[in-house]
Amino acid sequence: MPLKNSLDDTIAAIATPPGFGGIGILRVSGEKAISIADTVWQSSQKLSKILPRQLVTGQIFSDTVLAVVMKAPHSYTGEDVVEFHCHGSPVLLQSILAVLFKEGARPAEPGEFTQRAFLNGKLDLTQAEAVADLIESETEKSAELAARQLSGALSLVVGKLRNDMSVLRAQIEAMIDFPEDEDVHGLYSEEIQGRLKDLKRRIRTLLSSYEEGRKFREGVRVVICGRPNVGKSSLLNALLQEDRAIVHVTPGTTRDLIEETINLRGLPVRLVDTAGIHGTGGEGRAPSRAERVSTAGRNPRQDPSIVNDPVESEGIRRSWQQVRSADLILFLVDASVPFGSEDVALYEKIADKKPLVIFNKKDLSPSPVPPPLTPVLSISAKNHEGIEELKGLLYGRLIGSPSMTSSEILLTNSRHKDCLQKALVGLERVEEAVQARMSLEFLAADLLIATNHLSEITGEITNDEILGEIFARFCIGK
């Protein structure tokens, strides 16, 4: 959605999460923030008279309140800002807010405080996006990546790239404008190509970190898949270290999806326990009339090829849905019973997703029939045997060897990736123009386009539509 609000307005919002708490914070920002906040403030000294950035005690509606005033431009938004820190009663906070609105403030839109910080030059666009990422972080690692971006680390790398491209373009334009001037350094095509090669290498290095960075920022989905009663729910409970899913000897206990998140060495992993998949084909579809007639009189629990229960059929359909969207599949097999044709058929359907084959129930007597599949690990979910080894396997498959060092940047945002890819295409066009010995004007024009794509990352070049989409994902009050 495009931006539609004016910076001339004074905005107000509750900055703490909804619900009851020990502290509740109200934030007011804008040209009239201090005068509007003074209308609810009760103290011997008006807010307009107190020293900036110092907490002072007063009252609002007979409640003892702390207030802090931050004068423009030395505030988060770059405007005059007042914050009230009071008891975290939703009734009290809403009552104060109602008076602030009555006195001329308006409700802040989601992310509007950070939006103003960007528009007033307090943050660039990558830093503004990092604020939302930091708030939404699920692990220490994802918080570290967001904090690194908020500190300006990505902006610094992108800014250096943009500056080097601008310098090259300026030299080429000088050759165009002053072809006979001896003071203008003339670049040979080999030198231009060498500098383009270096720029492309640096962009590709950033792009190569995206998949790893995206996983830490967004998390990954790991689906536990297998026939009924192989121990999928027991494995989920073992990985979570809590009894989240019902476990019973009766096959088909899980008939709907159960999803929980674990912190795997800083990687948010969403584990999905699925309904046991059985039945020949159909991927959970309801049986036809002919199939119902052909299976009449047979016991579905004794013949796993029968899926007559519409609820179970829906559970299987949802399981297949999860399998198709998974980042990784754990294919769980009961190693204590003979490996049947259904195990083979199920594995063949998911083989293209390269699942990890895990044999469960190693605490029981193994099947005397050798299985046609080789497991990467044998475990006992019931006794928690092999669970730590499984976590290591999961991390290795999902991330591999982490690429980030203390001085490197992980790209985490698809918008940044798209802009870098467009800049890379622009540089490749410049390189083609050099090799084709085209006019210098073409080189300068394509370099400008590539540079502008980098400027889109940090927000020097942007539009209201993009800004609206970015700030819409923020919470109100930030």
C-alpha positions in Angstrom: 0.0 0.0 0.0 1.4 3.5 -0.8 2.3 6.0 1.9 -0.6 8.4 2.5 0.2 10.2 5.8 1.7 13.6 6.3 4.8 14.3 8.3 3.1 17.5 9.5 0.7 15.4 11.7 1.5 14.5 15.3 1.1 10.8 15.9 0.6 8.7 19.1 0.4 5.0 19.9 1.0 2.4 22.6 4.5 1.1 22.1 4.3 -2.0 24.4 2.5 -5.3 23.4 -1.3 -5.6 24.0 -2.4 -7.0 27.4 -1.5 -6.5 31.0 2.0 -5.8 32.1 4.2 -4.1 34.8 5.0 -1.2 32.4 3.1 0.4 29.5 4.7 2.9 27.2 2.9 5.6 25.1 4.8 7.3 22.4 4.0 10.7 20.8 5.9 12.1 17.8 5.6 15.3 15.7 5.7 19.0 15.7 3.1 19.3 18.5 4.1 16.3 20.5 5.2 18.2 23.5 2.3 20.6 23.7 -0.2 17.8 23.2 1.5 15.6 25.8 1.4 18.5 28.2 -2.4 18.4 28.2 -2.5 15.1 30.2 0.7 15.7 32.2 0.3 16.8 35.8 3.4 18.1 37.5 4.9 21.3 38.9 7.0 21.5 35.7 5.6 21.4 32.2 7.1 19.0 29.7 8.2 21.9 27.6 10.4 23.1 30.4 12.2 19.9 31.4 15.6 18.9 30.2 15.6 16.6 27.2 16.4 12.9 27.6 15.8 12.9 31.4 13.1 10.8 33.1 10.9 12.9 35.3 8.1 11.9 37.6 4.5 13.2 37.4 1.0 12.1 37.3 -1.7 11.2 34.7 -5.2 10.4 36.0 -3.8 9.9 39.6 -1.3 7.3 38.3 2.4 8.0 38.9 4.1 8.2 35.5 7.6 8.7 34.2 8.0 11.0 31.2 10.9 11.6 28.9 11.2 14.3 26.2 13.5 14.0 23.2 13.8 17.2 21.1 14.3 17.1 17.3 16.5 16.1 15.6 17.9 14.1 18.5 15.2 11.4 18.7 14.4 8.1 17.1 12.0 9.7 14.5 14.1 12.9 14.1 11.1 14.9 15.5 10.0 16.0 18.9 9.1 12.9 20.8 7.5 12.3 24.3 7.2 8.9 25.9 5.1 8.2 29.0 6.0 5.1 31.1 3.1 4.2 33.3 1.6 1.1 34.8 0.6 -1.5 32.1 -3.1 -1.4 32.4 -4.8 -1.5 29.0 -7.6 0.7 30.4 -5.2 3.4 31.6 -3.2 3.4 28.4 -6.3 3.6 26.2 -7.7 6.4 28.4 -4.5 8.5 28.0 -4.4 7.8 24.3 -8.0 9.0 23.9 -7.1 12.3 25.4 -4.1 12.7 23.2 -6.3 12.1 20.2 -8.8 14.6 21.4 -6.1 17.2 21.8 -4.9 16.8 18.2 -2.7 13.7 17.8 -3.9 11.0 15.4 -3.4 7.2 15.7 0.0 6.1 14.3 -0.1 3.6 11.4 1.9 0.4 11.6 5.6 1.2 11.5 5.0 5.0 11.2 7.5 6.0 13.8 10.2 4.0 12.0 8.9 5.4 8.7 9.4 8.9 9.9 12.9 7.9 11.1 13.7 6.9 7.5 12.1 9.9 5.9 13.9 12.2 8.3 17.3 10.6 7.5 17.8 8.9 10.9 17.9 5.4 9.3 18.3 4.2 5.8 15.9 1.6 4.3 18.0 -1.4 5.2 18.2 -0.3 8.8 14.5 0.4 8.9 13.8 -3.1 7.7 16.2 -4.5 10.3 14.1 -2.9 13.0 11.2 -5.2 12.1 13.5 -8.2 11.7 14.9 -7.6 15.1 11.5 -7.4 16.7 10.4 -10.7 14.9 13.6 -12.6 15.7 13.0 -16.1 17.0 16.6 -17.0 17.9 19.8 -15.3 19.0 21.3 -15.8 15.6 18.4 -14.2 13.7 18.6 -11.3 16.2 22.3 -11.0 15.7 21.9 -10.8 11.9 19.2 -8.1 12.3 21.3 -6.1 14.8 24.2 -6.3 12.4 22.1 -4.8 9.6 20.6 -2.2 11.9 24.1 -1.1 12.8 24.6 -0.2 9.1 26.9 -3.1 8.1 25.0 -3.9 5.0 24.6 -0.3 4.1 28.4 0.1 4.3 29.0 -2.8 1.9 26.4 -1.6 -0.5 27.5 2.0 -0.2 31.1 1.0 -1.1 29.9 -0.9 -4.1 27.8 2.1 -5.2 30.6 4.5 -4.7 33.1 2.4 -6.8 30.5 2.1 -9.6 29.9 5.9 -9.5 33.6 6.6 -9.7 34.0 4.4 -12.7 30.9 6.0 -14.4 32.3 9.5 -13.6 35.6 8.7 -15.2 33.9 7.3 -18.3 31.6 10.5 -18.5 34.7 12.7 -18.2 36.2 10.9 -21.2 33.0 11.6 -23.1 32.8 15.3 -22.2 36.5 16.1 -22.5 38.0 13.7 -25.0 41.0 15.9 -25.8 41.8 17.0 -22.2 45.2 15.6 -21.2 44.2 15.9 -17.5 41.4 13.4 -17.9 42.5 9.9 -17.3 41.6 7.7 -20.2 40.6 4.1 -19.3 41.7 1.2 -21.4 39.1 -1.5 -22.0 41.2 -4.0 -20.1 41.1 -1.7 -17.0 37.4 -1.2 -17.3 36.8 -4.9 -17.6 39.0 -5.6 -14.6 37.1 -3.2 -12.4 33.7 -4.6 -13.7 35.0 -8.1 -12.8 35.8 -7.0 -9.3 32.4 -5.4 -8.8 30.6 -8.5 -10.1 32.6 -10.7 -7.8 31.7 -8.7 -4.8 28.0 -8.7 -5.7 28.0 -12.4 -6.3 29.6 -13.0 -2.9 26.7 -11.1 -1.3 24.2 -13.0 -3.4 25.7 -16.4 -2.5 25.0 -15.7 1.2 21.2 -15.2 0.7 20.0 -18.8 1.1 21.8 -19.2 4.4 20.7 -15.7 5.6 17.1 -16.3 4.5 16.9 -19.5 6.5 18.1 -17.7 9.7 15.7 -14.9 9.2 12.6 -16.8 8.0 13.2 -20.2 9.5 12.8 -23.6 7.7 10.1 -26.2 7.6 11.0 -29.8 8.4 8.2 -32.3 7.9 8.2 -35.7 9.7 6.7 -38.1 7.2 6.0 -41.8 7.2 3.3 -44.6 7.5 1.1 -44.7 10.6 2.6 -45.8 13.9 6.2 -45.4 12.9 6.8 -42.9 15.8 6.4 -39.5 14.2 4.7 -38.0 17.2 7.3 -39.5 19.5 10.0 -38.0 17.4 8.4 -34.6 17.5 8.1 -34.8 21.3 11.7 -35.9 21.6 13.0 -33.0 19.5 10.8 -30.5 21.4 11.7 -32.1 24.7 8.1 -32.0 25.8 4.9 -34.0 25.3 3.3 -31.9 22.6 1.7 -34.6 20.5 -0.5 -37.5 21.7 1.4 -40.8 21.5 -0.5 -44.1 21.4 0.0 -47.7 20.1 -3.2 -47.3 18.0 -2.2 -46.4 14.4 -3.5 -43.1 13.1 -3.5 -41.2 16.4 -2.4 -38.0 14.6 -5.1 -37.0 12.1 -4.2 -33.3 11.8 -1.0 -31.4 11.5 1.0 -30.4 14.6 3.5 -27.6 14.1 6.1 -26.3 16.7 9.4 -24.4 16.4 12.7 -25.3 17.9 15.9 -23.3 18.1 18.5 -25.4 16.3 21.9 -23.7 16.9 20.3 -20.4 16.1 18.2 -21.6 13.2 14.4 -21.4 13.7 13.2 -24.9 12.6 9.4 -25.4 12.2 8.8 -29.1 12.8 5.6 -30.5 11.3 4.2 -33.8 12.6 1.9 -35.2 9.9 -0.8 -37.8 9.8 0.5 -41.3 8.9 0.3 -41.7 5.1 -1.1 -44.9 3.8 -3.4 -45.9 0.9 -2.6 -46.6 -2.7 -2.3 -43.3 -4.6 -4.7 -40.4 -4.3 -2.6 -38.5 -1.8 -5.4 -38.4 0.6 -8.3 -38.0 -1.7 -11.7 -39.3 -0.7 -12.3 -42.9 -2.0 -14.5 -43.4 -5.1 -17.7 -45.5 -4.9 -16.0 -48.3 -6.7 -13.2 -48.3 -4.2 -15.6 -48.3 -1.3 -17.4 -51.3 -2.8 -14.2 -53.2 -3.4 -13.0 -52.7 0.1 -16.4 -53.4 1.8 -16.0 -55.9 4.6 -12.2 -55.4 5.0 -10.7 -53.8 8.1 -8.9 -50.6 7.4 -6.7 -51.0 10.5 -5.6 -54.4 9.2 -5.3 -53.3 5.6 -3.4 -50.0 5.4 -4.3 -49.6 1.7 -7.9 -48.6 2.7 -8.6 -44.9 3.6 -12.4 -44.8 4.0 -12.5 -42.4 6.9 -13.1 -38.9 5.4 -11.3 -37.2 8.4 -8.3 -39.5 8.0 -8.3 -38.9 4.3 -8.3 -35.1 4.8 -5.4 -35.6 7.3 -3.4 -37.5 4.6 -4.2 -34.8 2.0 -2.8 -32.2 4.3 0.3 -34.3 5.0 1.0 -34.4 1.3 0.5 -30.6 1.1 3.2 -30.2 3.8 5.6 -32.7 2.1 5.4 -30.6 -1.1 6.3 -27.4 0.7 9.0 -28.7 3.0 12.5 -27.5 3.1 13.5 -30.9 4.4 11.7 -34.2 5.0 12.5 -36.7 7.7 11.2 -40.0 6.3 10.6 -42.1 9.4 10.6 -45.9 9.3 9.7 -48.5 11.9 12.8 -50.7 11.9 11.2 -53.3 14.2 8.7 -54.5 11.6 9.2 -55.8 8.1 9.8 -53.1 5.5 6.6 -53.3 3.4 5.8 -52.3 -0.2 4.0 -49.2 1.1 7.2 -47.9 2.6 8.9 -48.3 -0.7 6.0 -46.7 -2.6 5.9 -43.7 -0.2 9.7 -43.2 -0.4 9.6 -43.3 -4.2 7.0 -40.5 -4.1 9.2 -38.2 -2.1 12.7 -39.3 -3.3 13.1 -36.2 -5.4 13.0 -34.1 -2.2 16.1 -36.0 -0.9 14.6 -36.9 2.5 16.7 -38.0 5.4 15.8 -41.7 6.0 15.6 -42.3 9.8 15.0 -45.7 11.3 13.1 -45.5 14.6 12.5 -47.9 17.5 16.0 -49.2 17.7 15.2 -50.1 21.3 12.9 -52.9 20.0 14.0 -56.1 18.2 14.9 -55.3 14.6 13.0 -56.8 11.7 14.7 -60.0 10.4 14.0 -58.8 6.9 16.8 -56.5 5.6 15.3 -53.2 4.5 15.8 -52.0 0.9 16.8 -48.5 2.2 19.9 -47.5 4.1 19.1 -45.1 7.0 21.3 -42.1 7.7 20.6 -42.7 11.4 18.9 -45.2 13.7 17.2 -43.8 16.8 14.8 -44.5 19.6 12.4 -41.5 19.8 10.8 -43.1 22.9 14.1 -43.3 24.8 15.6 -40.2 23.2 18.5 -42.2 21.8 20.2 -40.6 18.8 18.3 -37.3 19.0 21.3 -35.1 19.4 23.0 -36.8 16.5 19.8 -36.2 14.5 19.9 -32.5 15.3 23.4 -32.3 14.0 22.4 -34.1 10.8 19.5 -31.7 10.4 21.7 -28.6 10.8 24.3 -30.0 8.4 21.7 -30.7 5.7 19.9 -27.3 6.1 22.9 -25.0 6.5 26.1 -26.9 5.9 29.2 -25.0 7.0 28.2 -21.5 8.1 29.7 -18.9 5.8 29.5 -15.9 8.1 32.6 -14.6 10.0 32.7 -11.6 12.2 33.5 -9.4 9.3 31.1 -10.8 6.7 27.4 -10.0 5.9 24.6 -12.5 5.3 22.0 -11.3 2.9 18.6 -12.0 4.5 16.0 -10.0 2.5 14.6 -11.0 -0.9 14.2 -7.3 -1.8 17.9 -6.7 -1.4 18.7 -9.9 -3.4 16.5 -8.8 -6.3 18.1 -5.3 -6.4 21.6 -6.9 -6.4 20.6 -9.3 -9.1 19.4 -6.4 -11.3 22.6 -4.5 -10.6 24.6 -7.5 -11.6 22.7 -7.8 -14.9 23.4 -4.1 -15.5 27.2 -4.7 -15.0 27.1 -7.6 -17.4 25.5 -5.3 -20.0 28.4 -2.8 -19.5 30.9 -5.6 -19.9 29.2 -6.7 -23.2 29.3 -3.1 -24.4 33.0 -2.9 -23.7 33.8 -6.1 -25.5 31.7 -5.0 -28.5 33.6 -1.6 -28.4 30.3 0.3 -28.2 30.2 4.0 -27.6 31.1 5.2 -24.1 27.7 6.7 -23.7 26.2 3.2 -23.6 28.6 2.2 -20.9 27.8 5.2 -18.7 24.0 4.7 -19.2 24.1 1.0 -18.1 26.4 1.9 -15.2 23.9 4.5 -14.0 21.1 1.9 -14.1 23.2 -0.6 -12.1 24.1 2.0 -9.6 20.4 3.0 -9.2 19.5 -0.6 -8.3 22.0 -0.4 -5.4 20.5 2.9 -4.4 17.1 1.2 -4.1 18.5 -1.1 -1.4 19.3 1.7 1.0 16.4 3.9 -0.1 18.1 6.8 -1.9 15.9 5.8 -4.8 12.5 4.3 -3.9 8.7 4.8 -4.3 5.7 5.1 -2.0 4.5 1.6 -3.1 7.6 -0.1 -1.9 7.8 1.9 1.3 4.1 1.2 2.1 4.8 -2.6 1.7 7.8 -2.4 3.9 6.3 -0.5 6.8 3.0 -2.3 6.7 4.6 -5.4 8.3 5.6 -3.4 11.4 3.7 -3.4 14.6 1.8 -0.2 15.6 4.0 1.8 18.0 7.3 1.1 16.3 
